Amino acid sequence: MKLNNITYILLAVAVAVSACKKSFLDEQPTTAVTVTESIKTTNDLADAVNGMYNVMKATQLFGRDIPVLGDLLADNTYVNVTNSGRYLLENNYQFISTTAEPTNIYSRAYYSILQANRIIYEGKKLAASSDNNQLIGEAYASRGLLYLQLVNWFGAPYTVNPSADAVPIVKNPSYITGFDIKTPRATVGAVYTQIISDLDSAYALMPEASTSYHAITSNYIAKYATKAIEARAYLYKGDYANALTAAQLVVDKGGYTLAQNAAAFTGFWANPAAQTGKLETIFELNQNASSNLGNTGLDAIFSQAGYGDIQATDDLYNAYTASDLRRTLILNGTRGGQQAYIINKFPNYSNTDKDETKVIRYAEVILTLAEAAARTNDQAKALTYLNQLARLRDPSFAGYTSSGTQLTTDILNERRKELAFEGLRFFDFTRLNLVINRPKQAFGYVSYPTVSLTDIHRILPIPQSARDANSSLTQNPGY
């Protein structure tokens, strides 16, 4: 789907990464159009929302760094010895406060948040309508999603220490609060409160049906996508009762479906276009033929026609049975003349129309519902939803019959297999406070096989550039 991005937003994207050098709160466009004059109509509002998504899809955020690190820091992937030099510090757990990827995630996330803040602030000045409510709701939901990323990368897990320092909460445009505001880090608990508030605000605003500006496709955050994101937030928070409620609402009213057979599954992953029929994907960022990340996208870091640096671990590949459809998304190939399991989940790197960046899928909601049910002692419901997914993905599988701790283990294993290469595995370890055992590879740099519960690298460092701009920011312990 082609986005209607206007010039001031596109230019804003170009300067986003360097914004933190002046201040991580600086959002002033580089054109003659001031931010205070840029949103005067619903059309302006829609353009601004599309521009916000354009910032979010960047390599330094959801476009590559977030999904790569979410698996690389865990046990799903590794950097092959034949590589282009990317992600070596993360692969070896040697990242520090000046490492590029944590710095870029932090600055790009805040730049996106400032776009959302501007949309909310200026959008509220417009007359109330379904169109305006939908667009403002998308900004609220995006801000909640971005804070969910920030709090989990740069703060302790809520389940470990909700009183720990996390990240600053910034809710106003910088032209209202000032470019160089010295906002301190809020606590993990306070950031989660903001996340839930934003997502609830989005849900309350958004209409059930499509609007004139944003038809219901997977490239936009729709009403029940807010509850899907909220279900993830509650799961990470360890609030299983509310995770269950949010996930159940998506299942009951969202209208999303899973691929019902092998052909539909294969076709879904082969298709680079956005979903219009609510199949599998709830929200994904647009990477179409006219606007994509080229050789800096997630597909390029996996594809052997691109950089091809990162492969699936043997341990992950062996977790799938021969009849599991998901194993077809990993190819038994070679890298540098040696056997390697090539990730082919995003197979359209060589095409002009690239794979959309998956942010949240319906399968995750199903697994959240199963886990939340298991942890609130509704094992029958947990098995129902777990088996609904597992049997579709592996047609030869009779289904799980487990209970107790084995049931939750089975759900976590299904999460690993289903959501591999989408950046969520690391957070399953951190939210559950589990030791990370990273499997060694014959031709991979895995020099850091065990990440203990006290390892400082379970939380990313606050970037030095952000601390230079804001003297009130403390650093995470050990950096």
C-alpha positions as MATLAB code, in Angstrom:
seq = 'MKLNNITYILLAVAVAVSACKKSFLDEQPTTAVTVTESIKTTNDLADAVNGMYNVMKATQLFGRDIPVLGDLLADNTYVNVTNSGRYLLENNYQFISTTAEPTNIYSRAYYSILQANRIIYEGKKLAASSDNNQLIGEAYASRGLLYLQLVNWFGAPYTVNPSADAVPIVKNPSYITGFDIKTPRATVGAVYTQIISDLDSAYALMPEASTSYHAITSNYIAKYATKAIEARAYLYKGDYANALTAAQLVVDKGGYTLAQNAAAFTGFWANPAAQTGKLETIFELNQNASSNLGNTGLDAIFSQAGYGDIQATDDLYNAYTASDLRRTLILNGTRGGQQAYIINKFPNYSNTDKDETKVIRYAEVILTLAEAAARTNDQAKALTYLNQLARLRDPSFAGYTSSGTQLTTDILNERRKELAFEGLRFFDFTRLNLVINRPKQAFGYVSYPTVSLTDIHRILPIPQSARDANSSLTQNPGY';
ca = [
       0.000    0.000    0.000;
       1.373    3.386   -0.961;
       1.554    5.917    1.854;
       0.765    9.608    1.436;
       3.846   11.074    3.080;
       4.403   14.783    2.706;
       7.714   16.532    2.402;
       8.165   17.776    5.947;
       7.716   14.273    7.330;
      10.103   12.684    4.856;
      12.771   15.243    5.672;
      12.174   14.680    9.346;
      12.973   11.012    8.844;
      16.281   11.887    7.237;
      17.463   13.764   10.320;
      15.969   11.462   12.954;
      19.082    9.455   13.714;
      21.238   12.536   14.194;
      18.614   14.273   16.341;
      20.059   12.918   19.578;
      23.322   14.804   18.952;
      21.469   18.049   19.744;
      18.771   16.742   22.028;
      16.743   13.558   21.970;
      13.668   15.778   22.277;
      14.320   17.915   19.183;
      11.630   17.353   16.539;
      11.760   20.594   14.520;
      11.426   19.871   10.780;
      14.107   21.227    8.465;
      11.667   22.866    6.058;
       9.993   26.287    6.119;
       6.766   24.717    7.415;
       6.735   24.961   11.202;
       5.406   22.108   13.297;
       2.718   24.373   14.739;
       1.381   25.032   11.236;
       1.705   21.513    9.842;
      -1.560   19.952   11.128;
      -4.608   22.029   10.273;
      -6.889   19.516    8.555;
      -7.741   15.833    8.673;
      -5.631   15.347    5.572;
      -2.667   16.921    7.380;
      -3.334   14.627   10.327;
      -3.340   11.548    8.089;
      -0.090   12.654    6.457;
       1.477   13.111    9.892;
       0.388    9.629   11.002;
       1.863    8.102    7.844;
       5.054   10.027    8.520;
       5.155    8.670   12.070;
       4.922    5.131   10.719;
       7.697    5.975    8.277;
       9.956    6.847   11.214;
       8.973    3.687   13.082;
       9.771    1.354   10.179;
      13.409    2.465    9.991;
      16.363    0.092   10.192;
      17.279    1.520   13.589;
      13.926    0.593   15.120;
      11.342   -1.997   14.028;
      12.834   -2.306   10.542;
      15.829   -4.337   11.692;
      17.552   -3.569   14.993;
      14.705   -4.472   17.356;
      13.780   -7.834   15.791;
      17.443   -8.775   15.264;
      18.502   -8.073   18.853;
      15.421   -9.768   20.287;
      16.595  -13.109   18.891;
      20.368  -12.595   18.767;
      20.642  -11.811   22.486;
      18.705  -14.999   23.204;
      19.088  -18.503   21.779;
      17.477  -18.350   18.335;
      20.165  -16.808   16.128;
      23.892  -16.120   15.848;
      26.289  -14.169   13.635;
      28.171  -16.470   11.285;
      31.978  -16.258   11.143;
      31.453  -15.213    7.531;
      29.908  -11.806    8.094;
      29.875   -8.125    7.146;
      30.752   -6.896   10.638;
      27.204   -6.117   11.758;
      25.884   -6.907   15.248;
      29.170   -8.408   16.469;
      29.119   -6.458   19.736;
      25.629   -7.707   20.542;
      26.429  -11.232   19.421;
      29.369  -11.264   21.838;
      27.610   -9.279   24.584;
      30.185   -6.484   24.389;
      27.870   -3.524   23.845;
      28.468   -0.326   25.820;
      26.869    3.112   26.148;
      28.272    4.304   22.807;
      27.341    1.212   20.788;
      25.345    2.177   17.723;
      22.317   -0.118   17.948;
      21.149    0.715   21.511;
      21.769    4.390   20.775;
      19.750    4.236   17.571;
      16.859    2.337   19.144;
      16.641    4.913   21.926;
      16.877    8.014   19.724;
      14.625    6.688   16.960;
      11.985    5.575   19.466;
      11.889    9.015   21.045;
      11.799   10.674   17.667;
       8.765    8.533   16.834;
       7.186    9.389   20.196;
       7.588   13.083   19.451;
       5.745   12.589   16.166;
       2.948   10.862   18.097;
       2.910   13.660   20.688;
       2.529   16.280   17.970;
      -0.312   14.348   16.300;
      -2.175   13.984   19.599;
      -1.661   17.606   20.635;
      -2.573   19.185   17.311;
      -5.194   16.574   16.413;
      -7.236   17.404   19.493;
      -7.669   20.936   18.137;
      -9.600   19.570   15.139;
     -13.319   18.879   15.185;
     -14.235   15.453   16.521;
     -14.941   12.902   13.790;
     -14.448    9.204   13.134;
     -11.499    9.990   10.880;
      -9.793   12.252   13.380;
     -10.468    9.888   16.266;
      -8.972    6.975   14.350;
      -5.840    8.934   13.470;
      -5.325   10.314   16.972;
      -5.924    6.802   18.310;
      -3.161    5.468   16.090;
      -0.796    8.029   17.590;
      -1.764    7.030   21.139;
      -1.323    3.338   20.314;
       2.027    3.924   18.617;
       3.277    5.869   21.610;
       2.238    3.051   23.921;
       3.969    0.514   21.691;
       7.156    2.604   21.588;
       7.260    3.023   25.349;
       6.759   -0.735   25.678;
       9.912   -1.216   23.628;
      11.866    1.392   25.552;
      10.928    0.154   29.012;
      11.856   -3.423   28.141;
      15.183   -2.581   26.501;
      16.391    0.082   28.923;
      14.680   -0.780   32.212;
      14.529   -3.789   34.486;
      11.632   -6.172   33.854;
       8.499   -5.155   35.750;
       8.397   -8.669   37.187;
      11.889   -8.157   38.648;
      11.852   -4.553   39.881;
       8.964   -2.212   39.006;
      10.619    0.576   41.029;
      13.811    0.587   38.945;
      14.658    3.512   36.699;
      13.440    3.064   33.138;
      13.150    5.912   30.619;
      11.793    9.478   30.582;
       8.072    9.885   29.943;
       7.535   12.669   27.411;
       3.922   13.397   26.470;
       4.022   16.851   24.878;
       5.560   18.088   21.635;
       8.969   19.640   22.141;
       7.717   23.005   20.899;
       5.390   23.083   23.909;
       7.790   21.889   26.616;
      11.029   23.212   25.123;
      13.715   21.484   23.071;
      16.141   20.911   25.933;
      13.843   19.822   28.708;
      15.759   17.755   31.259;
      13.282   14.968   31.866;
      14.551   12.351   34.359;
      14.007    8.641   34.040;
      10.622    7.438   35.249;
      10.265    4.143   37.056;
       9.414    0.952   35.231;
       6.011    0.959   36.925;
       5.275    4.532   35.872;
       6.155    3.774   32.253;
       3.823    0.771   32.234;
       1.060    2.963   33.649;
       1.607    5.337   30.731;
       1.605    2.460   28.233;
      -1.729    1.123   29.450;
      -3.209    4.635   29.553;
      -2.160    5.307   25.958;
      -3.534    2.018   24.703;
      -6.806    2.482   26.572;
      -7.104    5.999   25.120;
      -6.532    4.633   21.627;
      -9.139    1.905   22.054;
     -11.728    4.355   23.375;
     -11.209    6.747   20.457;
     -11.076    4.348   17.545;
     -14.198    3.377   15.620;
     -14.998   -0.256   14.919;
     -15.077    0.141   11.125;
     -12.771    1.558    8.470;
     -12.590    5.312    8.017;
     -12.171    7.397    4.872;
      -8.457    7.870    5.496;
      -7.376    4.529    6.902;
      -9.068    1.386    5.683;
      -8.581   -1.568    7.970;
      -5.376   -3.141    6.706;
      -2.414   -4.495    8.613;
      -0.375   -1.353    7.830;
      -2.410    0.675   10.327;
      -3.179    0.140   13.981;
      -6.871   -0.741   14.180;
      -9.090   -0.768   17.258;
      -8.396   -4.333   18.347;
      -4.717   -4.048   17.520;
      -4.535   -1.771   20.563;
      -5.769   -4.644   22.712;
      -3.256   -7.014   21.103;
      -0.442   -4.657   22.102;
      -1.998   -4.254   25.533;
      -2.121   -8.032   25.975;
       1.640   -8.114   25.331;
       2.196   -5.309   27.836;
       0.206   -7.053   30.546;
       1.996  -10.344   29.843;
       5.396   -8.662   30.193;
       4.162   -7.008   33.376;
       3.140  -10.384   34.804;
      -0.481   -9.221   35.087;
      -1.950  -12.393   33.660;
      -5.594  -11.665   34.477;
      -5.559   -8.473   32.415;
      -3.451  -10.113   29.700;
      -6.157  -12.769   29.452;
      -8.924  -10.156   29.221;
      -7.179   -8.127   26.521;
      -6.226  -11.165   24.439;
      -9.711  -12.649   24.727;
     -11.219   -9.409   23.423;
      -8.992   -9.597   20.336;
     -10.011  -13.210   19.743;
     -13.721  -12.575   20.290;
     -14.121   -9.286   18.414;
     -11.031   -8.602   16.337;
     -11.984  -10.837   13.406;
      -8.423  -12.133   12.882;
      -7.703  -15.657   11.660;
      -4.824  -18.105   11.405;
      -3.824  -19.837    8.175;
      -5.934  -22.993    8.078;
      -3.714  -25.213    5.916;
      -0.224  -25.564    4.476;
      -1.033  -23.672    1.275;
      -2.445  -20.713    3.167;
       0.532  -20.682    5.548;
       3.060  -20.797    2.720;
       1.179  -18.156    0.775;
       1.000  -15.850    3.769;
       4.765  -15.794    4.329;
       5.510  -15.557    0.597;
       3.253  -12.521    0.174;
       5.049   -9.184    0.725;
       1.886   -7.078    0.688;
      -0.183   -5.838    3.605;
      -3.096   -7.975    4.758;
      -6.593   -6.741    3.961;
      -8.509   -9.766    5.256;
      -7.095   -9.966    8.806;
      -5.145  -13.133    8.083;
      -2.362  -13.773   10.620;
      -1.006  -10.217   10.907;
      -2.511   -7.597   13.202;
      -0.015   -4.779   12.622;
       2.970   -4.521   10.296;
       4.918   -1.594    8.886;
       4.888   -0.907    5.167;
       7.940   -1.806    3.056;
       6.508   -1.482   -0.434;
       8.211   -1.184   -3.800;
       8.435    2.608   -3.663;
       9.347    2.978    0.013;
      11.431    0.282    1.673;
      14.732   -0.205    3.478;
      16.615   -1.759    0.563;
      19.688   -3.611    1.783;
      19.330   -2.348    5.359;
      16.109   -4.212    6.158;
      15.523   -7.329    8.228;
      15.278   -9.517    5.122;
      18.752   -8.427    3.953;
      20.492   -9.442    7.182;
      19.072  -12.961    6.748;
      19.041  -13.418    2.959;
      22.098  -14.908    1.277;
      21.412  -12.490   -1.579;
      21.905   -9.674    0.964;
      24.314   -9.536    3.884;
      23.147  -12.944    5.107;
      25.145  -12.648    8.342;
      22.637  -14.133   10.782;
      21.497  -17.756   10.867;
      19.190  -19.861   13.006;
      20.822  -21.914   15.740;
      20.892  -25.668   15.411;
      18.996  -25.829   18.685;
      16.089  -23.828   17.262;
      15.951  -25.774   14.016;
      15.864  -29.052   15.928;
      12.925  -27.816   18.008;
      10.671  -28.260   14.960;
       9.419  -31.651   13.861;
       9.786  -32.639   10.214;
       6.058  -32.068    9.691;
       5.992  -28.599   11.284;
       5.143  -26.018    8.624;
       7.291  -23.451   10.377;
      10.433  -25.453    9.676;
       9.933  -24.677    5.982;
      10.809  -21.062    6.829;
      14.370  -22.184    7.627;
      16.480  -23.612    4.813;
      19.202  -26.209    5.320;
      21.867  -24.463    3.268;
      25.421  -23.186    3.391;
      27.234  -20.028    4.449;
      30.910  -19.502    3.658;
      31.078  -23.055    2.322;
      29.780  -24.558    5.586;
      26.386  -25.952    6.548;
      24.029  -23.369    8.043;
      20.318  -22.978    8.715;
      19.294  -20.035    6.552;
      16.394  -17.906    7.759;
      13.810  -17.591    4.974;
      10.854  -16.240    6.932;
      11.094  -12.969    4.993;
      11.834  -14.226    1.479;
      11.279  -11.126   -0.650;
      14.612   -9.351   -0.336;
      15.349   -9.747   -4.046;
      11.937   -8.377   -5.040;
      11.096   -4.703   -5.502;
       8.210   -5.112   -3.048;
       9.839   -6.136    0.243;
       8.378   -8.052    3.175;
       6.316   -5.961    5.545;
       7.855   -5.506    9.002;
       5.801   -7.683   11.342;
       5.136   -5.929   14.660;
       2.381   -8.068   16.165;
       0.622  -11.137   14.824;
      -2.531  -12.980   15.784;
      -0.570  -16.099   16.732;
       1.141  -14.119   19.482;
      -2.263  -13.140   20.875;
      -3.367  -16.781   20.861;
      -0.223  -17.789   22.752;
      -0.621  -14.895   25.196;
      -4.162  -16.059   25.836;
      -2.934  -19.620   26.409;
      -0.148  -18.561   28.776;
      -2.339  -16.144   30.706;
      -5.015  -18.841   31.081;
      -2.451  -21.376   32.293;
      -1.046  -18.929   34.837;
      -4.537  -18.103   36.145;
      -5.375  -21.790   36.611;
      -7.644  -22.253   33.611;
      -5.726  -25.156   32.098;
      -8.591  -26.279   29.870;
      -8.704  -22.903   28.130;
      -4.922  -22.827   27.909;
      -4.844  -26.205   26.148;
      -7.665  -25.217   23.809;
      -5.846  -22.188   22.448;
      -2.392  -23.755   22.532;
      -3.597  -26.719   20.498;
      -5.554  -24.519   18.125;
      -2.262  -23.041   16.963;
      -0.008  -26.078   17.368;
      -2.204  -28.423   15.325;
      -2.496  -25.942   12.475;
       1.254  -25.443   12.353;
       2.052  -29.154   12.613;
      -0.719  -31.187   10.916;
       0.739  -34.470   12.210;
       0.699  -33.327   15.830;
      -2.020  -34.864   18.003;
      -1.972  -32.004   20.497;
      -0.728  -31.211   23.980;
      -2.221  -32.849   27.070;
       0.135  -31.363   29.657;
      -0.696  -29.550   32.879;
       0.999  -27.474   35.553;
       4.549  -26.292   34.917;
       4.885  -28.567   31.894;
       1.962  -26.788   30.254;
       3.601  -23.369   30.644;
       6.858  -24.850   29.338;
       5.018  -26.154   26.280;
       3.457  -22.737   25.682;
       6.855  -21.032   25.911;
       8.321  -23.557   23.464;
       5.498  -22.841   21.028;
       6.162  -19.121   21.427;
       9.782  -19.755   20.518;
       8.909  -21.733   17.397;
       6.091  -19.464   16.256;
       7.657  -16.051   16.880;
      11.252  -16.828   15.906;
      13.058  -13.981   14.080;
      10.409  -11.442   15.130;
      12.351  -10.107   18.101;
      10.399  -11.425   21.092;
      12.466  -14.323   22.435;
      14.826  -12.235   24.608;
      11.893  -10.736   26.498;
      10.516  -14.164   27.376;
      13.774  -14.773   29.242;
      13.880  -11.364   30.908;
      10.218  -11.133   31.966;
      10.388  -14.618   33.488;
      13.826  -13.945   35.009;
      15.417  -16.992   33.388;
      19.079  -17.688   32.667;
      19.786  -17.456   28.925;
      21.773  -20.397   27.583;
      22.999  -19.484   24.105;
      23.939  -22.601   22.118;
      27.406  -22.835   20.603;
      27.681  -23.080   16.833;
      30.452  -24.682   14.804;
      30.734  -21.610   12.565;
      29.264  -18.904   14.742;
      30.565  -16.289   17.127;
      28.957  -17.390   20.380;
      31.673  -16.416   22.831;
      29.121  -15.543   25.510;
      27.159  -18.759   26.068;
      25.501  -17.987   29.405;
      23.678  -14.819   30.474;
      23.148  -15.078   34.221;
      20.376  -13.404   36.195;
      22.820  -10.775   37.469;
      24.396  -10.002   34.110;
      24.301   -6.255   33.400;
      23.652   -6.933   29.705;
      20.105   -8.077   30.392;
      19.323   -4.340   30.137;
      20.758   -2.069   27.448;
      22.819    0.951   28.496;
      21.321    4.427   28.381;
      23.112    5.951   25.347;
      25.928    8.335   26.193;
      24.626   10.819   23.618;
      21.287   10.998   25.461;
      23.065   11.571   28.774;
      25.209   14.280   27.205;
      22.007   16.056   26.145;
      20.200   15.439   29.442;
      22.312   15.556   32.599;
      19.443   14.201   34.708;
      19.666   10.762   33.067;
      21.305    8.147   35.246;
      23.091    5.142   33.753;
      22.080    1.512   34.207;
      24.291   -0.351   36.707;
      27.581   -1.712   35.365;
      27.928    0.474   32.255;
];
